Amino acid sequence: MTGSSLPLLKAPDSTLSLLREGYDFIARRCDSLGTDGFRTRLMLRPVACLRGPRAAQAFYAPGRMTRRGAMPGSVLALLQDKGSVQLLDDAAHRHRRGLFLRLMTPERLERAARILREEWRAARMGGREIVLAEEIGPILTRTALRWCGIETADAAPRLRCEEFEAMIGGAALVGPRHWRARMLRRRSEAWAREVIRAARAGAAPADSPLAHVAQHRDPSGLALPRAVAAVELLNLLRPIVAVGRFIVFSAHAIVTRPEALAALPDTPEALDWWGDEVRRLYPFFPVIGGRVRTGFDFDGHGFGPGDWVLLDLFGTDTDPDAWPDPLRFDPMRHARARDPFAFVPQGAGSMEAGHRCPGEALTAKLVAEATALLRASRPEAPPQDLGIPHDRVPAAPVSGMRLRLQEPLPPCPG
């Protein structure tokens, strides 16, 4: 950092504090210091930690940050890996990003919702007690495979689900569970490379997401290396399975905030508002990291090329300066105009030019659809531990959300 006046924490290193406090680490210190940022060391490396809409706007300015070197290699290996879109910059990033954005058409989003309805019904969860966190992964794995154009009968959905859930749950871990997740990631990549090979030989359905990934070419007109195409295929499939955590949180909100559900208007938009409030208030991605490419000032604090910056996503989504009564679950707040840099569960800024998650619209669609299915099932929650520890990343209800869903569900439209 060049000439930065951000407060410097007294502790020589904050790694253990971050691990102990998880999602609350940055926000607590911003609150106690009365600032939107501070300096410290993590893993003995100097870092600036920022929170709030203005910080998000500064962080997501196009071309200002690179993701390369911004996250630990253990996280990168499970959630992105080498050659992925998140590790590209400038024209190469925009070109690869266009591949994902072209898949987010209204027709494809509706198709994803329809597949989810079909797989939800096929799972026959009604009339018995379930643990939603255990049931939703296989449902979403089959949804993801079908949506991408991959035959589930040939894809070993149980193995794929095991791999995707290990990647999601193991990224913030150390030790045997992390290394097991790395092993499963390698198995998943080997499978994906074979899927890409078969797709390039003509096995992919025309205009399917799989076909688009297999046929994508870089700006020079060359096809992606098969290993890179396989990584990008996983970057379509794995995040769909990760949406299950938001769906579990939606169920948590349904059973713990019945008054909010009762006040929800019976309109499609209301389900979007509910899903947005779930994504805002419940902890999912804790932070996003970046390395400064071009120097800038933030409230008089100077940042130079190479500086490491962490933006607190969860803390920004619950920033008391940006959200009235920020810890109250209120879907109706999303019926009104909101600061786009205050709502950052999956990033902020330009969808076309920046690093905001290109699958955010798909996430929102699946959460809204699952919420409709849950509401129609009239869930009952037996006594259980509904706590959500913030020192566990990614967070989840301790009980996994034990539910009894009622039958029958309404008929599947169309």
C-alpha angles and dihedrals in degrees: 000000000000116000095338117171096189111133113267117222115236094228111095090223132010101196096110092045090052091051092048096046102031113175094014099053100095098035094051092055094044089052094048093046095043091231139106093236149015142187127245141136127266119189083356092298121120113247139171116223116204136184138185141044096292090050090049091051091051093045095048097046104134113264095005099106138034124205091214110111091002101107132043114271090240091061093043093051093057103035105033117355128192120324097019125140093254091063095054127090139203118348094357090054094047091049094050091041089057088064090064097039092053089060093057097081120143090247093054092045090053090048090053090052091049092050090049090053091051094048092045091055093044089056089062095210095160122106097023137076113261139178100231094203089060097043101045098061096065091043092053093042091058090043091052094047094048093045091052091050099254119139107241092208089064099036103068093231093195092059093043091051091051090051097046094047091048091053092050097044098038102051095090095039132095129204131026097345091054093048091048088054090051090052091050090047090057090050090050093050091051090053092046092051089055091048090053091048091053092045091054088051089059103270097118119095111250114268092005120140087249091056092049092052094045093049099040116124130200122241091275091056097253121134116247114263107263092245091054093046088051091053091051091048088055087049087062097043104039097053091053089057089046089060084075089080091059089047090053088049090050089055089049090054092047093056098037099039103039090152090061091050092048091052093050112112116240095247133111091242090058091062088054090052091049091050092048091052090050090051091046101047106032118075116250118133106024101192143351122218132215141174116222114247100176123026121252143165125242112192089331095314111125122220123192134199112291096023114142116233131183120198115205104228097178092043091051091050089054099035108144091213091058103035125046109230088357099192094053114102104233117156091182091071087075091059086074130065112278136191104265090214092054093058105062110143089137100021135281143246130048116002090203102043106023140058099265111135106273091207095059093110090053091050091051092048094051094046091051092048093048090048090055090051092048093048092049089051092058095223121216119199119210118212109293144137104281094176119130109207112214094207091069115084117228092028125222139166110277092234095047087236109289109210142169109215120201127230142261111045118203114268117276108258117242 
